[in-house]
């Protein structure tokens, strides 16, 4: 009888604020490999403290302290949260948060970055994707109109689109996602503690905004 082969590696605890992508990057191991050997189905729902087995590693690395998650991103819109991230009674998984708004309310970039995608999607409707530093990107969906153009560099707080109900939206609102290395994460830990109030008379004309930027 032969004993089972032992795969060399180490266990790295998934500390709060650390993602599977961060561990993969530090050890130089593909995320897909970590998911396979740890039998992970959803990398966004791993509880803090979970030991992640890293095959081939010889010691646990002391990962560099991450920039504080809170306030990394500003709120893109003032309004009530109508749907949170994750599973709910009506859907298996919600990849972002929904923020209530009126038609034409300004949607603002949550952080500086480059607009890398503008598209009319059957599900998301008219959407904008902004790419930021450190592997982050943000997605703004169901817009009624666009203000920023593809390839444009935008500043934190700059108006990039207008609230609408395009795509499969159930009412007028903004669907907002934060993605890390392509994977949607819960936006709340990354957003500023103080949230702006609902804009009053804050609608922006597309042509006027473009000429001002």
C-alpha angles and dihedrals in degrees: 000000000000123000118237116266114257115223111220116234146099137257114242115192113231100235122203109278093024122109134202088250091058092052091047091051094048094050097035092238122136115252088232090059093051090048092050099047093042093043092235116168101175114029091191095063102054110130119238112265094029109145110237116204111223110197116219095016117126100196141013111264121224099232118218113260109266122231110263108278095214113088093011085121132032122224109269094209139014113235145092120303106242099176130020133211120279136020123346138173093273102039139035095228137357112204096204144359130281119225120196118237145152125255108279098016110147118259111207131205110258091215138356117281146110126295102238101169138031118173146154100231124186090227105031095032116207104000142177126204120197121194118215137182126287095032096300127134134172130214126205115191143184093035122167094211141356130242103175122058130226111274092022120134109229132193128229107277095017115139109249104164145356128251117257143142103251123146116018094332117151098218132333112314146113121262106205128190135182115203128192114201088341097310121113113239132187105277097208099080089052100047127092115267093234115066121202118244124247112293114249116204088347099135114135128212110229096224093047093050093049092051091049095051 
